[in-house]
């Protein structure tokens, strides 16, 4: 009987184990190793590690201690998974394909694409199409909105493979598109980024967690290349 119970438990965990195969952590849960503030070599004090969670504390972001948190490494074809939650009225984002030429591009969002992280009901951006949680920011509206209540954890996934981009929120595919083709370039031309020559053009780059001035939390950050 004990062997049967053990076997059942092992089988129940098998899909989870298989799903995580090939992923490596981008956040060790203890430090900000592997990350830095955009355009700098260190991490601002506003990004705090608390019980396995990265927390952006806007109260600690004074005197230049804020800024977007950026990976040291660059990624091309990847599957990124992480959990996020926001405070009431908060805004943040997961930005990817960032070119960190800080002299040329002062902000991560001047080059990188963004999966929106937001309190849809509390933040003004929630009233703007293509600016809501799960959207490919200002480019493509989510097919649905499986986002959870403020204060609850959401799981986001960004899969980019040979130009095909898929955004998943809480297990639901919310955006599917092809990057860098004529249709994608037209989307940029019709967006707020139309006159930003570097935006959405890089096929390899860094990943960032955005400082938008509001409290946000991230955990279980992992990637498979």
C-alpha positions in Angstrom: 0.0 0.0 0.0 2.8 2.4 0.9 4.5 1.8 -2.5 1.2 2.5 -4.3 0.8 5.8 -2.4 4.4 6.8 -3.2 3.8 5.9 -6.9 0.6 8.0 -7.0 2.4 11.0 -5.5 5.3 10.7 -7.9 2.9 10.5 -10.9 1.0 13.6 -9.7 4.2 15.6 -9.6 5.5 14.2 -13.0 3.8 16.9 -15.2 5.2 19.7 -13.0 8.6 18.2 -13.1 8.4 17.7 -16.9 7.1 21.3 -17.3 10.1 22.7 -15.5 12.6 20.6 -17.4 15.2 22.8 -19.1 14.3 26.0 -17.2 17.0 27.8 -15.2 16.4 30.4 -12.5 17.0 34.1 -13.4 16.4 35.0 -9.7 17.8 32.9 -6.9 15.3 34.1 -4.3 18.0 35.5 -2.1 20.0 38.1 -4.0 19.8 40.2 -7.2 22.7 38.3 -8.7 22.5 38.4 -12.5 20.6 41.7 -12.5 21.4 45.4 -12.5 19.7 48.7 -12.8 19.4 49.8 -16.5 22.5 51.8 -17.5 24.3 51.0 -14.3 26.5 48.3 -12.8 24.6 47.9 -9.5 21.0 47.4 -8.3 19.1 50.3 -6.8 18.0 50.0 -3.2 14.3 50.2 -4.2 14.5 46.6 -5.5 14.4 44.4 -2.3 14.6 40.7 -1.9 12.0 39.5 0.7 11.3 35.8 1.4 12.1 34.7 -2.1 10.3 37.7 -3.8 11.6 40.7 -5.6 9.7 43.7 -4.4 9.9 47.2 -5.9 9.4 49.7 -3.0 8.6 53.1 -4.4 9.3 54.7 -1.0 12.9 53.6 -1.3 13.3 54.8 -4.9 14.4 58.3 -4.1 17.8 59.7 -4.9 18.3 57.5 -8.0 17.7 54.2 -6.1 15.0 53.1 -8.5 15.1 52.3 -12.2 14.2 49.2 -14.3 15.9 46.0 -13.2 17.6 44.3 -16.1 19.2 41.0 -16.7 23.0 40.9 -17.2 22.5 38.3 -20.0 20.8 38.7 -23.4 18.3 36.2 -24.8 17.2 35.4 -28.3 14.8 32.4 -28.5 13.4 31.8 -25.0 10.5 30.8 -22.8 10.2 33.1 -19.8 8.0 32.3 -16.8 7.4 34.3 -13.7 4.8 35.3 -11.1 3.7 38.9 -10.4 1.3 40.8 -8.3 0.7 44.5 -7.9 -0.5 46.9 -5.2 -3.8 48.8 -5.8 -3.5 51.3 -8.6 -0.1 50.0 -9.6 1.6 49.7 -13.0 4.7 47.8 -14.1 5.8 45.6 -17.0 8.0 42.8 -18.3 10.1 44.2 -21.0 12.2 42.1 -23.4 14.5 42.4 -26.4 16.2 45.4 -24.8 19.3 46.9 -26.3 21.2 48.4 -23.4 23.1 51.1 -25.2 22.2 53.5 -22.5 23.9 56.5 -24.2 21.7 56.0 -27.2 18.6 54.7 -25.5 17.9 56.2 -22.1 15.1 53.8 -21.2 14.4 50.1 -21.5 11.1 50.7 -23.3 12.8 52.7 -26.1 13.9 49.3 -27.6 12.1 46.5 -25.7 8.6 45.1 -26.1 6.4 44.9 -23.1 3.9 42.5 -21.5 1.8 44.8 -19.4 1.5 44.3 -15.6 -1.3 46.4 -14.2 -4.2 47.0 -11.8 -6.7 47.2 -14.6 -9.4 48.8 -12.5 -7.3 51.2 -10.4 -4.7 52.6 -12.8 -5.5 55.1 -15.5 -3.9 52.9 -18.2 -6.7 50.4 -17.6 -9.0 52.7 -19.5 -6.7 52.5 -22.6 -7.0 49.8 -25.2 -3.8 47.7 -25.5 -2.6 49.0 -22.1 -4.2 46.5 -19.9 -2.7 43.5 -18.0 -1.4 40.9 -20.4 -1.4 43.1 -23.5 1.6 43.5 -25.7 1.8 47.1 -24.6 0.3 49.6 -27.1 0.6 47.0 -29.9 -1.8 44.1 -29.4 -4.8 43.7 -27.1 -5.2 40.5 -25.1 -7.7 38.0 -26.5 -9.1 37.7 -23.0 -8.4 39.0 -19.5 -7.6 36.1 -17.1 -5.9 38.4 -14.7 -6.5 37.9 -11.0 -7.6 40.4 -8.3 -5.1 43.0 -7.0 -2.9 41.4 -4.4 -3.1 37.9 -5.9 -0.3 36.2 -7.8 -0.5 35.9 -11.6 1.7 33.7 -13.7 3.0 35.2 -16.9 4.8 33.5 -19.7 6.6 35.0 -22.7 7.6 32.6 -25.5 9.6 33.9 -28.4 10.8 31.4 -31.0 12.2 32.3 -34.4 9.9 35.4 -34.6 6.7 33.8 -33.2 5.7 35.5 -30.0 3.2 34.0 -27.5 2.0 35.7 -24.3 0.3 33.6 -21.7 -1.4 34.8 -18.5 -2.5 32.3 -15.8 -2.4 29.5 -18.3 -4.4 31.3 -21.0 -2.9 32.3 -24.3 -3.7 36.1 -24.6 -1.5 37.2 -27.4 -0.1 35.5 -30.5 1.8 37.3 -33.2 4.8 37.2 -35.5 7.6 39.7 -34.8 9.5 41.8 -37.3 7.4 41.1 -40.4 5.5 43.7 -42.4 2.3 43.4 -40.3 4.4 43.9 -37.1 6.1 46.9 -38.5 2.7 48.4 -39.4 1.5 47.9 -35.8 4.5 49.9 -34.6 3.8 52.6 -37.2 0.3 52.9 -35.8 1.5 53.0 -32.1 3.0 55.6 -29.8 6.4 54.1 -30.8 6.1 55.1 -34.5 8.9 57.7 -34.3 11.3 55.6 -32.1 13.8 54.1 -34.6 15.1 51.4 -32.2 11.8 50.2 -30.9 11.0 46.5 -31.5 13.9 46.0 -33.9 16.3 43.9 -31.9 16.1 40.1 -32.2 18.3 39.5 -29.1 18.3 41.5 -25.9 17.9 41.8 -22.2 14.8 41.3 -20.0 13.6 43.9 -17.5 11.2 44.3 -14.7 9.8 47.9 -14.8 10.0 50.6 -12.2 6.8 52.6 -13.0 6.8 54.2 -9.6 4.4 51.8 -8.0 4.8 48.8 -5.7 5.1 45.5 -7.5 6.3 42.0 -6.6 7.9 39.3 -8.8 8.9 35.7 -7.9 9.8 32.3 -9.5 11.6 34.0 -12.4 12.9 31.3 -14.8 13.8 30.9 -18.4 14.5 28.2 -21.0 16.5 29.1 -24.0 
